[in-house]
């Protein structure tokens, strides 16, 4: 199948999936309201095989140090799959299944599968990473850019994390866990019972972001959008909290956005 955009529909909800642009969800419209910031770099993209920044673009796997491109100098950020073209495995009216084969500069062969499923009141994103050979460390997550305004008051973000990863001047966690601080944020938070965050556009819509994963990055320092990013580990997690993908154990995650009208 081609790189052309795919439109999913369910009730008055419509999602645009862009296999040719990093496998991202390029748009999500509910009753005509576009929830995601528009533009080639925005929407909601999968972060894989790592999330957030890798310090100096380097991570260690056993005795080997691998260097990733410094696309957020002096660090590497958000994985490689968002820059690639994904293959379409299957499409239905309300579901798309995409795959992406991990290639250079990522040093390990593997495959990523992402499922985008739309319902009348929710969008569910699922992703898995499997290896073709040796085990390797990886992370997965999603980076949605939610519009700050839907034509009325600005969105309000509410969540109750157990801790905040202390952020250094380099925007990377220091390794210390601190009491959550008020925003603005470009920070990672721990939610050991699973991610749960509510975005409310007063008088318009309430959207709940949930996921069984234990970390979420919240970024609201930009005027046009806010980001609530569920992920399987903190930034620089390939070094500080590696999760191995093995031939017997793929790395899997899911997140669901559920909305109600106000």
N, C-alpha and C positions, 0 to 999 in steps of 0.2 A: 504494500500500500504506500501511498505517497506521503509527503510531508505536509499536506494540506490540513488546515484547521478542521477539527471535528466539533460539531455542535450536539450537545446532549440536552434533552428536554425531559421535564417531569412536572406536570401541572403548569404553573406559571413561572417555574424556575428554568433557567437556561444556563448552561456552562459551555465555555469554549476551551477545548483542549488543543494544545499546539505541539504535536510531536516534533516538528521541525525546529522548534525554538526551545530546546532543553527539556521537553516533556512537561512544560508548565501548563497550568490552568490560566489561560489568558484573560478570562472574564467569567464573572458569576453574576447573573442578573436575577433578581427576585421581584416579580411584579413590576418589571421595568426599571428597577433601581440597580445600578451597577455597583457591586460591593468592593471590587478590586481596582486598584489604581491601574490605569491603562498605560501601555508603552512596552516596547520590546524587552526591557529589563525587569518589568514589574509583573503584575498578575500574582501567581503563586508558583514558585519553582521548587523542585525537589533538590535537597542538599544531600549529595552522595558522591563519593564514598567518605566524605567528612562534612562536618557542620561548623560554621563559624571559622575562626582563624586558627591556623597552625603557626606556632611561633617560628619565625624565620623560614617558614615553608618546609621545615625538616621534621621528620618523625622517624623513630627507631623501631625496627622490628627484629627482635633478637639482637644479633651483632651487626646488623646492617642499618645504615642511616640512609633514608631516601629523601631526595630534594624535590619539592613541588614548585611549579612556577609561582613567582611572587606577584600575584594578580591584585594584591592589596598591600604593596610594599610598606614595611619590610616583611610582611607575612603573606601566606596563601590563604584564600578564603572560599568557603561554600562549595568545595568539591569541584569535580570536572564535568559531571553529567549535565549541568545546566547550560553548558556551552556546546553540547552535542546535539545530534539529530537522533531521535528515538524511532524505533520501528513500531508499527501498529500490528498487534497480534490479533485483536478482536474488537469489534465495535457493535454495540446495540444502541437502541434509542436512548437509553439512560446509563450506558456504561461503556468505557473504553479501557482496553488493556494494552499497555505499552511496554516495550523492552529496550534496554540499552546495554550494550556490551562494553565493559570497562577496557579502555585502551590507553596507550601512552598519552600523557606522562604518568598515569597510574601504573605502578610496576607489576600488578598482579592481574591475571586473567579472571574475569568473572562476569556475571550477568545481573542486571537490576531489572526487576519487574515492578511496574506501578499500575494499580487499578484505580480508576476514577469512576465513582458510582454516585449518580444524582438521584435524589428522591424529591418529593414535593416540598419537604421541609428540612432537607439536610443534604450535605455533600460529604462523602466518605472517601478518603484517600488512604490507600494501603501500598506498602512498598516492601520488597524483600531483596536481599543481596545474597547470591550464592557464588561459590568458587568453582572454577573449572579445574583447579589443581591444588596448590598448597594453600594452607590457611593464611589469612591476613587480617590485620585490624581494620575496622571500618566504623563509620557512624552513618545514620540516616536521619533526615528530618525534612521539614517543609518551611518555606519562607514566604508567607503570604503578605502582600502589601494591601491592607484594607484602607479604603478611602476614609480620610479623617471626617469628611462631611458627606452626607447624602442629600444635600440641599437644605439642611436645617442646622441645628446645633451640632457642635463637634462631638465625636464619639467619646464615650466614657469607658475606660478599661478597668475591670475589677477582677482581682484574683487574690488568693491567700496562700502564698508560698511558705514553706517551712524555713527556708533560708535563702539568702542571696549570696552568690559567689562574688567575693570581693574582687573588684576590678582594678587592675593596675593602670598606670598612665599609658601603657601600650594597648589598653582595651582587652587584655587577656586576664583570665582569673589568676589570682596570686596563690591559690590553694587554700585560702582562709574562707570560712563560711561566717557570714555576719547576719545580723537582724535586717530584714528587708527595709530598704529606704524608700521614701517617696520619689516619684519621677521628677524630671524626665529621665528616661532609661535608655541605655544601650547595654543591657545587663542580662546575666543568666541567673535563673532561680531554680531551686530544687522543690519538687512537688512529689514526694515519695509515694503518695497514694494515687498518682496519675495527674496529668495536667488537666486543669479546669480553669477556664477564664471566660469572662462574659464581656462582650462588646455591645454597648447600648448607644444607638443613635436616637436621642430623645424624640418621641413622636413618630418615629419611623420603623425601627427594627431593633430586635435584640438577637444577638448571635452568640451561641456558646461554642467555644473551642474545647474539645475534650480529647484525651489520648491516654493510653496506658503507660506511655513513657514518663520518665521522672524529671525531665529537664525542659525548661522553656526559656527562650530568649525573648525579651520584650524590648522593642525599639520604637520610640515615639519622638525622636529628635528632629524629624522631618516635618515640614509644614503640611505636605499633601497627604501623608499616609501614616498609619501605625502598623507595626508588625508584631504578631504573636506566633512564635516559632517553636512548636514541639519538636524535640530531638532526643536521640538515644544517649546523649552524653553532653558534657559541657564543651565550650570552645577549647581547643588544643587537647581534646579528649583522646586523640590517637596516641598522644604521649602520656597523658596523666591518668586516663581511665580506659585503656584499650579493650575493645570487645572483639574477640576473634570470630571471623567467619570461617567455619570449617566445612569439610565435605559432608559432615553429618548434621551440622547446625548452621543454617542460614541466619542472617540477621533480618528481623522483620519488625515492622512498626505500622501503626495505623493512627489516623486522626479523623474525627468527625466534627463538622460544623453544623449545628442545628439552629434554625432561626424561627422566630415568632414575630408576628406583626404587632405594632404598638398603636 
